[in-house]
Amino acid sequence: MIKLENVTVGYQGERLTHPISGSFAQGSLTAIMGANGAGKSTLLKTLCGLLPALSGQIEFSQPRKMALSWLPQQSDIDRSFPITVFDVVAMGCWPNTGILRSIKRNDVERIYAAMEQVGIANLANYTVSQLSGGQFQRMLFARLLVQDTAIMFMDEPFAGIDSQTQEALLSLICQLHQQGKTIVTVLHNPTIVEAYFPQTLLINQQCVHWGETKQVLASCSLYDSPMKMALNFG
Ligand SMILES: Nc1ncnc2c1ncn2[C@@H]1O[C@H](COP(=O)(O)OP(=O)(O)OP(=O)(O)O)[C@@H](O)[C@H]1O
């Protein structure tokens, strides 16, 4: 479980969000929603420990370092770095092996199994600059599968990908949820959120809604206009 008590996030002391209190239960599947610039990515980075909270407390029921993995926004990643798909997916082993130790045969099998599961085993020797957006996103999911942590944070995993890849990745998220993972995903599309995500955390500077997705979306007065809602939570 991850418990938040009056947590605010932001930069240089300037808070982006209303204080957030509540918890991500073990095994829950939650969407974080809010307008552009509302602080969703900042909240995710704060939960991961990459940024300090401006105020409040975040408590993990297990040591955070080994328990979580993070799928960053594609725009946060330098795709010109000369590294192969295999090597990126192999980074999922680092929490267990350390950066400098070589991976074992068993790890290589896990890496190939993960690439197979997301349909990119044939791209193992490609460099990341040679991948399409959807292939790149599948690669990041393969790394998450290798990391195999109890908690998974994902930042806009479907941004800029085709509907077939989106379906494949949504089905993977559902499988991971069924395996008991705690999954927190930043998303913009209310139709996907309503169909697949039982819990929603809606944030902006003035208020926070957190609970069952239907109730959270219904509490938003713009619920009848998904597009308006995605762009302008108020
Ligand atoms: N490193 C940084 N230093 C200062 N301000 C930042 C930094 N990173 C982001 N911001 C600002 O913080 C605000 C929130 O950014 P964030 O990326 O968390 O929003 P978001 O809700 O994820 O938005 P989007 O839906 O557009 O991805 C934005 O106004 C952004 O300009």
PDBQT file of the ligand as one rigid body, heavy atoms in Angstrom, charges set to zero:
ROOT
HETATM    1  N1  LIG A 301      11.856  20.462 -13.966  1.00  0.00    +0.000 N 
HETATM    2  C1  LIG A 301      10.891  21.385 -13.867  1.00  0.00    +0.000 A 
HETATM    3  N2  LIG A 301      11.133  22.584 -13.278  1.00  0.00    +0.000 NA
HETATM    4  C2  LIG A 301      10.166  23.533 -13.157  1.00  0.00    +0.000 A 
HETATM    5  N3  LIG A 301       8.890  23.365 -13.608  1.00  0.00    +0.000 NA
HETATM    6  C3  LIG A 301       8.591  22.199 -14.210  1.00  0.00    +0.000 A 
HETATM    7  C4  LIG A 301       9.571  21.151 -14.367  1.00  0.00    +0.000 A 
HETATM    8  N4  LIG A 301       8.978  20.103 -14.996  1.00  0.00    +0.000 NA
HETATM    9  C5  LIG A 301       7.703  20.479 -15.221  1.00  0.00    +0.000 A 
HETATM   10  N5  LIG A 301       7.465  21.719 -14.748  1.00  0.00    +0.000 N 
HETATM   11  C6  LIG A 301       6.194  22.454 -14.798  1.00  0.00    +0.000 C 
HETATM   12  O1  LIG A 301       5.295  21.854 -13.885  1.00  0.00    +0.000 OA
HETATM   13  C7  LIG A 301       3.965  21.881 -14.422  1.00  0.00    +0.000 C 
HETATM   14  C8  LIG A 301       3.380  20.477 -14.351  1.00  0.00    +0.000 C 
HETATM   15  O2  LIG A 301       4.116  19.627 -15.215  1.00  0.00    +0.000 OA
HETATM   16  P1  LIG A 301       3.731  18.087 -15.349  1.00  0.00    +0.000 P 
HETATM   17  O3  LIG A 301       4.619  17.524 -16.408  1.00  0.00    +0.000 OA
HETATM   18  O4  LIG A 301       3.739  17.440 -14.015  1.00  0.00    +0.000 OA
HETATM   19  O5  LIG A 301       2.214  18.196 -15.834  1.00  0.00    +0.000 OA
HETATM   20  P2  LIG A 301       1.238  17.043 -16.379  1.00  0.00    +0.000 P 
HETATM   21  O6  LIG A 301      -0.034  17.129 -15.605  1.00  0.00    +0.000 OA
HETATM   22  O7  LIG A 301       1.920  15.737 -16.403  1.00  0.00    +0.000 OA
HETATM   23  O8  LIG A 301       0.993  17.607 -17.849  1.00  0.00    +0.000 OA
HETATM   24  P3  LIG A 301       0.745  16.886 -19.280  1.00  0.00    +0.000 P 
HETATM   25  O9  LIG A 301      -0.649  16.358 -19.267  1.00  0.00    +0.000 OA
HETATM   26  O10 LIG A 301       0.889  18.034 -20.228  1.00  0.00    +0.000 OA
HETATM   27  O11 LIG A 301       1.813  15.828 -19.463  1.00  0.00    +0.000 OA
HETATM   28  C9  LIG A 301       4.054  22.452 -15.822  1.00  0.00    +0.000 C 
HETATM   29  O12 LIG A 301       3.637  23.806 -15.777  1.00  0.00    +0.000 OA
HETATM   30  C10 LIG A 301       5.538  22.361 -16.167  1.00  0.00    +0.000 C 
HETATM   31  O13 LIG A 301       5.944  23.427 -16.982  1.00  0.00    +0.000 OA
ENDROOT
TORSDOF 0
